[in-house]
Amino acid sequence: MSARVNIRQVQQEMSRPLRIMARPFIDNAVKTKMRFAKQDLMEKFFLHKVTRELNDGPTADNISETIEGGGNLFSFIGFFENESPTADLAILLNDSVNLEESPPIIRETKHQILYTYGVSTPSRREIDENTKTHWGGRGWALGIEDGTITGIGQYLYHEFFSPKRSRSTTGVQIKMPGYSSGLIFRPIGYVLELLKKFKKRLKSA
């Protein structure tokens, strides 16, 4: 998945040699803009309610307000008690979001020159593959956003289950015909939404 960062430069009769000389300054301006935008992206990721809730572990409060009726994302998704579920996702974002090495696309008009630089971001497939659940199916990060995580009707939260019965020790799936927890899962914008805002910030000149 790619994004674009745009830099506009007023032409004002600037000669070609001068424009070539100005290119390193433009490159540095783009790198600075990219650095601050990426820093903002990572800060928003770590401060996001979903990230904070998952990092709080199996007894976390449901600050994301994604589960109506009790419980939390950590035990519902089924992470192991001492697991750090957001670590791989943080690494993916940090490693994948970069300014591309290819030269910018340059478009000239009567009054300005537009420099468009490529920016790499993780694809939906990469996000999915780096957030797979222990029980299979889609990655949990995308499932949180589009509501495709299954099992809310069989999810039961309790302060303590034996490790043999529950990976998280606070959540189990009840395999009983006719059982329904009565809980409701509410999707919330997460990684895709953060990346969308990141791209929007870069596109602003």
Steps between C-alpha positions, in 0.01 A plus 500: 500500500638839412432861587621833365664802654465822301723806512413811297760754399410837346672523165538877453725481193741262676754369253560128459851512658357678803223241527762223492695677774183532707421128476713392806318756715166368378609142571597599854168676551316186392709280729424731791130499422506121475687460827250711695203331334634153581576602858142625533368174351692286749398718795134475398538122465640456851242740648206340318239344729534159333879492541480613863228249584687208344824605670319501838457124470232247600336706777490829306202731502320517167606863435449448126129441572499224239330236718159587634415290804837424663850373430787639296673459165799311640301208642237507224757465222678232703857613553726317742518655847854644464475581129564847351250499211578845359878453480508345151259764371715782638808350333312467170396865506845622597677289236250540214422872510786663310581750229563314175849526349372567148527864379190717526256559218533865396218696335542859389228757444516870424515600864641203691691174499344199673733232639327172585698249711396140555444364851468131586242383754395148603230336289182344639654159432813584699293631790288187488799265491669674793194484725380142458309353793600173666178338384537597134283715278558865416748718681359663812603857405279507191228305679480768769436762230249315283335287769592164347644348820272209579402339828353787700186292558704223666741726692493489880713731713600420858779629724670160508495178300768234520776536236403155369153626418582854388806643321438842651371359835203742488304396192359180352281397208197302618437208265146427609201465265260788544735706715519874428701747702275789400809714439533735204823583317531854364770566235735793545740678266857391563807444278331566165348819636834613642670437164225688317557807717876460459469507120266798513755693705777422249293609202447847643759732350 
